[in-house]
Amino acid sequence: MQSRTDKPAPGLYVHVPFCRQKCPYCDFYSVEDMQLVPGWLDALAREMALYREHFTGFDTLYLGGGTPTAMAPGDIEKLLGLVRKHFCLVPGAEVTIEANPSDVTPGTARELLGMGFNRVSLGVQSFDDGVLRFLNRRHTAAEARQAAGLLREAGFTNLSMDLMYAVPGQSMHSWQDTLGQALAFGPEHLSCYQLTVKAGTPLWRLVSRGGAAAPGPVREEAFFRRTVDVLHDSGFQQYELSSFARSPAWYSAHNRKYWRHIDYLGLGPAAHSLRDRTRWWNCRSVTGYTGALSGGALPREGREAITDEQFALEELFLRFRTREGIALDTLRSCKNTDRVLPGLLSSQVLEIIGDRVVPTTRGLLVADSLPLLFV
């Protein structure tokens, strides 16, 4: 069991692999066959039972997907009951559920709060109906506004919204209007993602055959800078490349575990886990997942031990995406630091604050390319 008190508490992630409608840009694993839910819940219970003696004392629970709210409220409640049966959530744990606006009714909003969720990540993406149609979202801008209002009325005091920019055909005016409408609800947290065209997705095929044009790096940078400026002026802190919060109290405690290499357990098809520098991941198939667990086996697809070199490189990749940056002493252990750091400081890509090297806004734009400069 995980009993060492010197380690931060682990996080628990449950991948709900169901969507009522697939988005053309998404490469996360999900299926649209809701008839598979009962069997998946039974398999999930078996997976929890296999891990219950190895993890305990979670201080975050995150239901992602897929679309967790695509399930009936009774199934969501059953899932939470399984978590509480097999694991311990410490008092005050952050308990998050991702929600699609079209799933949020007055009744479901109250039920989610009553179940014990204290944080909702609402998948708005845009308040522009034209952008929503391009993204093939199953909600309208009006439904997104209604959902945010209903969650507030139900009593949720920790509301996050997912928003997306650099969508083909999206204007800067549309994006700024989306930010403004989101801010009108006083969210504690915003996740603002640049649309990425992932190979193999329907959007990738559309762009490949010329049916849509990606904005390009200059336009993408303009969207990013406008996002940072608008949210900074509205009192938000950008604590990670895509993450903004009104104060540190509203940072996503669960996501920060990923960026800090803190242990987490992932359950469900395609979920990843990390413990003591060992990473493993489940198969990307509901039927494969349920089949393995019905036979008493873990549904793992792969496993790797993270070497010191790999850990150091991952640390750079993760830390350079955050405003927290990385300790100067840690960076000095990299072989190329003395050669590359002065130039990055003078070009205002990085800056030194106290004993840490942190990315500037310019640095966040190229965050993923920085680690290889040092190693």
C-alpha positions as CSV (number, residue, x, y, z in Angstrom):
1,M,0.0,0.0,0.0
2,Q,1.1,3.6,-0.6
3,S,1.8,4.6,3.0
4,R,4.9,6.8,2.8
5,T,3.9,10.1,4.3
6,D,6.7,12.0,2.6
7,K,5.0,11.5,-0.8
8,P,2.1,13.7,-2.1
9,A,-1.2,11.9,-2.3
10,P,-1.9,10.2,-5.6
11,G,-4.7,11.2,-8.0
12,L,-7.4,9.0,-9.4
13,Y,-8.5,9.3,-13.0
14,V,-11.5,7.3,-14.5
15,H,-11.7,7.3,-18.3
16,V,-15.4,7.1,-19.3
17,P,-15.1,5.9,-22.9
18,F,-18.6,6.9,-24.1
19,C,-19.8,9.8,-26.3
20,R,-23.2,10.4,-27.8
21,Q,-21.5,12.0,-30.8
22,K,-17.8,12.0,-31.8
23,C,-16.1,15.3,-32.5
24,P,-14.0,15.3,-35.7
25,Y,-10.9,16.7,-34.0
26,C,-10.8,14.4,-31.0
27,D,-8.3,11.5,-30.8
28,F,-9.2,10.4,-27.3
29,Y,-10.6,6.9,-27.1
30,S,-14.4,6.7,-27.0
31,V,-17.3,4.8,-28.5
32,E,-21.0,5.8,-29.2
33,D,-22.6,2.5,-28.1
34,M,-24.2,3.4,-24.8
35,Q,-25.4,-0.2,-24.4
36,L,-21.9,-1.1,-23.4
37,V,-22.1,1.0,-20.2
38,P,-23.4,-1.7,-17.8
39,G,-20.7,-4.2,-18.8
40,W,-18.1,-1.5,-18.6
41,L,-19.2,-0.6,-15.0
42,D,-18.9,-4.2,-14.0
43,A,-15.4,-4.4,-15.4
44,L,-14.5,-1.1,-13.8
45,A,-15.5,-2.6,-10.4
46,R,-13.2,-5.6,-11.1
47,E,-10.3,-3.3,-12.0
48,M,-10.7,-1.2,-8.8
49,A,-10.7,-4.4,-6.8
50,L,-7.3,-5.4,-8.3
51,Y,-5.8,-2.1,-7.3
52,R,-7.4,-1.4,-3.9
53,E,-4.5,-2.8,-1.9
54,H,-1.9,-0.8,-3.9
55,F,-3.4,2.7,-3.9
56,T,-5.2,4.6,-1.2
57,G,-5.7,8.1,0.1
58,F,-6.5,9.9,-3.2
59,D,-6.9,13.6,-2.9
60,T,-8.2,14.2,-6.4
61,L,-10.7,12.3,-8.5
62,Y,-11.3,13.2,-12.2
63,L,-13.9,11.7,-14.4
64,G,-12.9,12.4,-18.0
65,G,-13.5,10.8,-21.4
66,G,-15.2,10.6,-23.6
67,T,-18.2,12.3,-22.0
68,P,-19.0,11.2,-18.5
69,T,-22.3,13.1,-18.5
70,A,-23.4,11.0,-21.5
71,M,-24.2,8.4,-19.0
72,A,-27.4,8.4,-17.0
73,P,-27.2,10.0,-13.6
74,G,-27.8,6.7,-12.0
75,D,-24.8,5.2,-13.7
76,I,-22.6,8.2,-12.7
77,E,-23.8,7.6,-9.1
78,K,-23.0,3.9,-9.3
79,L,-19.5,4.8,-10.5
80,L,-18.9,7.1,-7.6
81,G,-20.2,4.4,-5.3
82,L,-17.6,2.0,-6.7
83,V,-14.9,4.5,-6.1
84,R,-15.9,5.0,-2.4
85,K,-16.2,1.2,-1.9
86,H,-12.8,0.4,-3.1
87,F,-10.7,3.5,-2.3
88,C,-10.4,6.3,0.1
89,L,-10.9,9.9,-0.9
90,V,-9.4,12.2,1.7
91,P,-11.5,14.9,3.2
92,G,-11.6,18.0,0.9
93,A,-10.6,16.0,-2.2
94,E,-11.1,17.8,-5.5
95,V,-13.8,15.8,-7.3
96,T,-14.2,16.8,-11.0
97,I,-16.5,15.7,-13.8
98,E,-16.3,16.7,-17.4
99,A,-19.7,17.7,-18.7
100,N,-21.2,18.4,-22.1
101,P,-23.5,21.5,-22.0
102,S,-26.4,19.6,-23.7
103,D,-26.4,17.1,-20.8
104,V,-26.9,19.7,-18.1
105,T,-30.5,20.1,-16.9
106,P,-31.6,21.7,-13.6
107,G,-32.1,18.1,-12.3
108,T,-28.7,16.7,-13.4
109,A,-26.9,19.8,-12.1
110,R,-28.4,19.3,-8.6
111,E,-27.8,15.6,-8.8
112,L,-24.1,16.0,-9.6
113,L,-23.6,18.3,-6.7
114,G,-25.5,16.0,-4.4
115,M,-23.3,13.0,-5.5
116,G,-20.2,14.8,-4.2
117,F,-18.7,16.5,-7.3
118,N,-17.3,19.9,-6.3
119,R,-15.8,20.9,-9.6
120,V,-17.2,20.8,-13.2
121,S,-15.2,21.1,-16.4
122,L,-17.8,22.3,-18.9
123,G,-16.9,21.5,-22.5
124,V,-18.1,24.8,-24.1
125,Q,-15.4,25.1,-26.8
126,S,-17.1,28.2,-28.3
127,F,-20.0,30.6,-27.9
128,D,-20.2,30.9,-31.7
129,D,-22.7,28.6,-33.3
130,G,-20.8,28.6,-36.5
131,V,-17.6,27.4,-34.8
132,L,-19.7,24.8,-32.9
133,R,-21.1,23.5,-36.1
134,F,-17.7,23.2,-37.7
135,L,-16.5,21.2,-34.6
136,N,-19.6,19.0,-34.8
137,R,-20.5,19.7,-31.2
138,R,-23.9,18.5,-30.1
139,H,-24.7,21.7,-28.2
140,T,-25.5,25.3,-29.2
141,A,-24.1,28.5,-27.8
142,A,-27.5,29.0,-26.0
143,E,-27.3,25.6,-24.4
144,A,-23.7,26.3,-23.2
145,R,-24.9,29.6,-21.6
146,Q,-27.9,27.8,-20.0
147,A,-25.6,25.0,-18.7
148,A,-23.2,27.4,-17.0
149,G,-26.1,29.2,-15.4
150,L,-27.7,26.0,-14.2
151,L,-24.5,24.8,-12.6
152,R,-24.2,28.1,-10.8
153,E,-27.8,27.9,-9.7
154,A,-27.3,24.4,-8.4
155,G,-24.5,25.6,-6.1
156,F,-21.3,24.8,-7.9
157,T,-18.6,27.2,-6.7
158,N,-15.7,25.7,-8.8
159,L,-16.6,26.0,-12.5
160,S,-14.0,25.4,-15.3
161,M,-14.8,25.9,-18.9
162,D,-12.9,24.4,-21.9
163,L,-12.6,26.8,-24.8
164,M,-10.9,26.3,-28.2
165,Y,-9.1,28.7,-30.5
166,A,-7.4,28.6,-33.9
167,V,-10.3,26.8,-35.4
168,P,-10.4,27.0,-39.2
169,G,-12.6,29.9,-40.2
170,Q,-12.7,31.4,-36.6
171,S,-12.2,35.1,-36.5
172,M,-10.4,36.9,-33.7
173,H,-13.6,38.8,-33.0
174,S,-15.4,35.5,-32.5
175,W,-12.7,34.2,-30.1
176,Q,-12.7,37.4,-28.1
177,D,-16.5,37.3,-27.9
178,T,-16.3,33.7,-26.6
179,L,-13.8,34.8,-23.9
180,G,-16.1,37.6,-22.9
181,Q,-19.2,35.4,-22.7
182,A,-17.2,32.9,-20.6
183,L,-16.0,35.5,-18.2
184,A,-19.6,36.8,-17.7
185,F,-20.2,33.6,-15.7
186,G,-17.3,34.3,-13.4
187,P,-15.6,30.9,-13.8
188,E,-12.9,30.0,-11.4
189,H,-10.9,28.3,-14.1
190,L,-10.5,28.4,-17.9
191,S,-8.7,25.9,-20.1
192,C,-8.0,27.5,-23.5
193,Y,-6.7,25.1,-26.0
194,Q,-5.4,25.6,-29.5
195,L,-7.1,23.2,-31.9
196,T,-4.6,20.6,-32.9
197,V,-5.1,18.6,-36.1
198,K,-4.3,15.1,-35.0
199,A,-3.3,12.5,-37.6
200,G,-6.0,10.0,-38.4
201,T,-8.9,12.1,-37.2
202,P,-11.8,13.2,-39.5
203,L,-10.6,16.8,-39.2
204,W,-7.1,15.7,-40.3
205,R,-8.6,14.0,-43.4
206,L,-10.6,17.2,-44.1
207,V,-7.6,19.4,-43.9
208,S,-5.5,17.0,-45.9
209,R,-7.8,17.1,-48.9
210,G,-8.1,20.9,-48.7
211,G,-11.6,21.0,-47.2
212,A,-10.5,23.3,-44.4
213,A,-7.3,25.4,-43.8
214,A,-5.5,25.5,-40.5
215,P,-4.7,29.1,-39.4
216,G,-1.0,28.7,-39.5
217,P,1.7,29.6,-36.9
218,V,1.4,33.4,-37.2
219,R,-2.3,33.4,-36.7
220,E,-2.1,30.8,-33.9
221,E,0.4,33.0,-32.1
222,A,-2.0,35.9,-32.4
223,F,-4.8,33.9,-30.9
224,F,-2.6,32.8,-28.0
225,R,-1.3,36.3,-27.2
226,R,-4.9,37.7,-27.3
227,T,-6.0,34.9,-24.9
228,V,-3.2,35.7,-22.5
229,D,-3.8,39.5,-22.6
230,V,-7.6,39.3,-22.2
231,L,-7.5,36.8,-19.3
232,H,-4.6,38.7,-17.6
233,D,-6.5,41.9,-17.8
234,S,-9.5,40.0,-16.3
235,G,-7.5,38.9,-13.2
236,F,-6.6,35.4,-14.3
237,Q,-3.2,33.8,-13.7
238,Q,-1.8,31.6,-16.4
239,Y,-0.2,28.8,-14.5
240,E,0.2,26.4,-17.4
241,L,0.3,26.7,-21.2
242,S,-3.5,26.2,-21.6
243,S,-4.7,26.7,-18.0
244,F,-5.9,29.9,-16.3
245,A,-7.3,30.4,-12.8
246,R,-8.5,33.3,-10.8
247,S,-6.0,32.4,-8.0
248,P,-3.8,29.5,-6.9
249,A,-6.8,28.2,-4.9
250,W,-8.5,27.4,-8.2
251,Y,-5.6,25.6,-10.0
252,S,-6.5,22.1,-11.1
253,A,-5.1,20.0,-8.4
254,H,-5.5,16.9,-10.4
255,N,-3.8,18.1,-13.6
256,R,-0.9,19.5,-11.6
257,K,0.0,15.9,-10.6
258,Y,0.7,15.1,-14.2
259,W,2.9,18.1,-14.6
260,R,4.8,17.3,-11.4
261,H,5.3,13.6,-12.0
262,I,3.1,12.8,-8.9
263,D,1.6,9.3,-8.8
264,Y,-1.8,8.7,-10.3
265,L,-3.9,5.7,-11.1
266,G,-5.9,5.6,-14.3
267,L,-8.9,3.3,-14.7
268,G,-10.8,2.4,-17.8
269,P,-9.9,1.8,-21.4
270,A,-6.9,3.8,-22.7
271,A,-6.2,5.2,-19.2
272,H,-2.6,5.8,-18.2
273,S,-1.0,5.4,-14.7
274,L,2.2,6.4,-13.0
275,R,3.8,5.1,-9.8
276,D,7.3,5.2,-8.6
277,R,8.7,6.0,-12.1
278,T,6.8,3.1,-13.7
279,R,4.1,4.0,-16.2
280,W,1.5,1.7,-17.7
281,W,-1.6,2.0,-19.8
282,N,-4.7,0.1,-20.7
283,C,-5.9,-1.2,-24.0
284,R,-8.0,1.1,-26.2
285,S,-11.1,-1.1,-26.5
286,V,-14.2,-1.4,-24.3
287,T,-14.6,-5.1,-25.3
288,G,-10.9,-5.8,-24.8
289,Y,-11.0,-4.1,-21.4
290,T,-14.1,-5.9,-20.2
291,G,-12.9,-9.2,-21.7
292,A,-9.6,-9.1,-19.8
293,L,-11.2,-8.2,-16.5
294,S,-13.9,-10.9,-16.8
295,G,-11.0,-13.3,-16.9
296,G,-9.4,-11.8,-13.8
297,A,-6.5,-10.1,-15.7
298,L,-5.5,-6.4,-15.7
299,P,-6.3,-4.9,-19.1
300,R,-2.8,-3.5,-19.6
301,E,-1.5,-2.8,-23.1
302,G,2.0,-1.7,-22.1
303,R,4.3,-0.8,-19.3
304,E,7.6,1.0,-19.0
305,A,10.2,1.9,-16.3
306,I,11.2,5.5,-16.7
307,T,15.0,5.8,-16.8
308,D,16.8,8.7,-15.1
309,E,17.5,10.3,-18.5
310,Q,13.9,9.9,-19.7
311,F,12.6,11.3,-16.4
312,A,14.9,14.4,-16.7
313,L,13.7,15.0,-20.2
314,E,10.1,14.6,-19.3
315,E,10.6,17.0,-16.3
316,L,11.8,19.6,-18.7
317,F,8.9,19.1,-21.1
318,L,6.4,19.3,-18.3
319,R,7.9,22.2,-16.4
320,F,8.6,24.4,-19.4
321,R,4.8,24.3,-20.0
322,T,4.1,25.9,-16.6
323,R,4.7,29.3,-15.1
324,E,6.4,27.6,-12.2
325,G,9.3,26.6,-14.4
326,I,12.1,24.5,-13.2
327,A,14.7,24.9,-10.5
328,L,17.9,26.5,-11.7
329,D,20.0,23.9,-9.9
330,T,18.1,21.2,-11.8
331,L,18.7,22.9,-15.1
332,R,22.4,23.4,-14.4
333,S,22.7,19.6,-14.3
334,C,21.8,19.5,-18.1
335,K,24.9,19.3,-20.3
336,N,24.0,22.2,-22.6
337,T,22.7,24.8,-20.0
338,D,25.8,27.0,-19.9
339,R,25.7,27.2,-23.7
340,V,22.0,27.8,-24.4
341,L,20.6,29.5,-21.3
342,P,22.2,32.9,-21.7
343,G,20.8,33.3,-25.2
344,L,17.3,32.2,-24.1
345,L,17.4,34.8,-21.2
346,S,18.6,37.6,-23.5
347,S,15.9,36.9,-26.1
348,Q,13.3,36.9,-23.3
349,V,12.2,33.3,-23.9
350,L,13.1,32.4,-20.3
351,E,13.6,34.5,-17.2
352,I,15.1,33.7,-13.8
353,I,12.8,34.4,-10.8
354,G,14.4,33.6,-7.5
355,D,15.9,30.2,-7.8
356,R,13.8,29.1,-10.8
357,V,14.0,29.4,-14.5
358,V,10.5,30.1,-15.9
359,P,9.1,30.6,-19.4
360,T,7.8,34.0,-20.5
361,T,4.8,34.3,-22.8
362,R,7.2,34.0,-25.7
363,G,8.7,31.0,-24.1
364,L,5.4,29.2,-23.7
365,L,4.8,29.6,-27.4
366,V,7.9,27.4,-28.0
367,A,7.7,25.4,-24.8
368,D,7.8,22.0,-26.4
369,S,11.0,22.8,-28.3
370,L,13.0,24.0,-25.3
371,P,13.9,20.7,-23.6
372,L,15.9,19.4,-26.5
373,L,18.1,22.5,-26.5
374,F,19.3,21.6,-23.0
375,V,19.8,17.8,-23.4
